[in-house]
Amino acid sequence: MKKILSKSFWADKDVEQLVGRILIIGVVTASIVVLIGGVLYLNQHGQLAVPDYRVFKGEGAGYTTFNGIFKGAFQFSTTEIIQLGVLILIATPILRIICSLFAFVLERDKLYIFITLIVLCIIMFSIFGGIKG
């Protein structure tokens, strides 16, 4: 029996298929979540008057922090459900990079491990470097 964390278990084609499925599932899931949130939002707010866009009003923590988005989505707040879909869409390529890193570690390819770690660190720093609260 092959070990699940061995190079013989994960061929290049297997890794490519896994990464492809992750991308497809992530994009489809994000699209469905955003569509559900959008339909619910239009159902609740579709008949309201057009807001006054001459005055800028910033958004609260519910829209701009992970904690606020998750709490609001679990309380079925429509705007936070839409934001959750956006977060899923952003997380999809990050998960792809992590899977690629896993494949390079199995292959023991030090150059690609190093390059992938740099890309992952840059993305993570750009995401978490400017987060409020």
C-alpha positions, -999 to +999 in steps of 0.1 A: +000+000+000+013+034-010+018+061+017-004+091+011+024+116+017+048+099-008+059+111-042+047+078-057+012+084-044+009+119-058+020+120-095+022+153-113-011+146-131-028+139-097-016+172-083-027+191-114-062+175-112-064+184-075-054+220-081-079+222-110-107+209-089-098+233-061-101+262-085-133+250-100-149+243-066-137+276-051-150+297-080-184+279-082-188+280-044-180+317-043-204+325-072-232+306-055-227+323-022-226+358-038-256+350-059-276+339-029-265+370-010-274+392-039-308+377-044-316+380-007-303+416-007-325+426-036-354+408-019-349+429+013-338+462-001-350+463-037-379+486-031-360+513-010-352+547-024-319+554-040-294+565-014-277+599-015-243+593-030-232+630-026-221+623+010-195+595+016-204+571+044-178+545+053-187+510+061-185+494+096-165+465+109-192+441+096-180+446+061-143+450+066-131+424+091-131+386+090-148+384+124-176+408+113-181+391+080-184+356+095-207+368+124-229+386+099-230+357+075-241+333+102-268+358+112-280+358+076-271+394+070-272+398+032-242+422+028-220+399+049-231+369+028-219+387-003-186+396+014-182+359+025-185+349-012-157+375-020-136+360+007-141+325-007-131+338-041-099+354-026-091+322-007-092+300-038-059+309-054-042+310-020-053+274-015-040+266-050-006+280-040-006+259-008-013+227-028+015+236-052+038+241-023+027+206-009+035+191-043+069+207-045+078+195-010+069+160-020+092+163-051+119+179-029+124+207-054+141+233-033+140+261-059+103+259-065+096+255-027+115+287-022+097+306-050+063+293-039+070+303-003+080+338-014+048+341-034+027+328-005+044+352+019+038+382-004+001+374-008-004+368+030+014+400+039-007+420+014-039+405+028-031+407+065-008+437+065-036+462+061-065+447+080-084+468+104-093+454+139 
